[in-house]
């Protein structure tokens, strides 16, 4: 402690302030290092949960006593307890995959439950079960299902049921194919529900069109992928750029057509009528006795007979007629435009330099035929296909070098912070503690009058008491202080007048050595 006190007393004011500041910085660094070392490492448990599900998970974590934190919509727990808590929460059904399902019906009893209450609980359970199934679709973050069951009157159910599905995607968007599958999923779960009466709504895009109402963007994307899949095996990945513009019919059109063919006849009906008529006429003679005789025995008068026959036929013919009704729904292709840009091929010139040259017209024509077949090209519809070959921008042959993963890359952020604090602490100890101690251990200049005569003195001998004008007191004679040749090498004095100037200049250049000499001289005088 005495040496530390002597070391502290020998320091100047600025040096003392610097030592205090270094001590405080070192103390804070050590305290921060100890806080980080004792801090529990946290790991992500669940992320992207809504408020209700996150509240259920946090309540269970508080009950078990596991250290946890909430950072935005994420829950962080102790890294050593993360896997165990995931298994425990999964066994308890947390976080819940959706709304309540058929377990709603488990709590209902036959007493005090009316038919209306049971129907409401049944449809609520049905909506929850369908929402749980929809959540299994990739990238679906949240789902809600609303069912409007058909009205029931007596023992007959009236048609008119409908449903809607609202989906929130965590990544990407819901395409028409997935929306169509959701329509059939809901309609299959609800008896008597037509898939066309199920509407699928994306929270980011609105209503998702399905079937014949598929939007042009989805169809254009599918055609674009087909063209790229055909071109890549020949030109290579990244060497073909395809842009496709698809115009669809957006209005509904109904056509009625009726055609008559005068040269074609069709027998509709035929009627036949036949008439026959017979008549006879006889004249009677005078009344005699022979009139009473049997017929034919008496004399008779004159007779006449007539007969007639008539046949009629009627046929009805119809002129041939064709009636056609056409209903055109939206979604038909009105016009298609495709632009394909293909990179050139690499060829070497005569001087040996490599360059990119466009592809030949024969090759481009073959590529154009492939593209036309892939997109369903129709020249009568006004479709246009353009295939050009131009050199792409040159890319460095070295490409992008992957950064090497060393030991530091595999460490976590907390581990890197700990290493940095350890390095700063070691550097502070070396600069603040070791360096002053080494300086303090340097030998001080001993003031010994019994030694041999010195080679030089700080000041020449003066009279016992001299006074100069302007001084308030007599100046004491300056004692001769021995100085070793290693510390001071004064040139031999030339004149007495230059000794004081040279001494001042030397003390200004070597202040630390001068202060040590004066301190030793003052301490020796005090002891005497």
PyMOL commands that set and color helices and strands:
alter all, ss='L'
color gray80, all
select helices_A, chain A and resi 2-10+13-38+51-64+79-91+103-106+115-134+176-189+195-197+211-213+216-235+289-292+361-375+379-381+413-440+496-509+511-527
alter helices_A, ss='H'
color red, helices_A
select strands_A, chain A and resi 42-47+68-71+74-78+140-148+152-153+156-157+162-169+198-202+206-207+240-248+253-282+303-328+333-342+345-348+354-357+384-389+465-466+475-476
alter strands_A, ss='S'
color yellow, strands_A
deselect
rebuild
show_as cartoon
